[in-house]
């Protein structure tokens, strides 16, 4: 085991893992508010325009902010589920209307 790294007891490894990520800082007020409202894409757009950064950097910054706040992550997931449910119900309504149109056209109108 010549290449194995020796483990030194103490807080040396723990102290380095507890530091804040130096790449990102707290979000400005407007993108943070948009993010808390569940408007992630708008938060990224505002962050890009206000700080003059690229899409990749803004998205990474917002994703990092979401990872740091577990309650925000749960809130965003809940809002996404509600949005998906609304979209599913709209598609179900449209499918029912199309099916009713076919039934009317082929069965009711065809007998007249």
Buried (B, 14 or more C-beta within 10 A) or exposed (E): EEEEEEEEEEEEEEEEEEEEEEEBEEBEEEBBEBBBEBBBEBBBBBBBEEEEBEEEBBBBBBEBBBEBBEEBEEBBEEBEEEEEEEEEEEEEEEEEEEEEEEEEEEEEEEEE
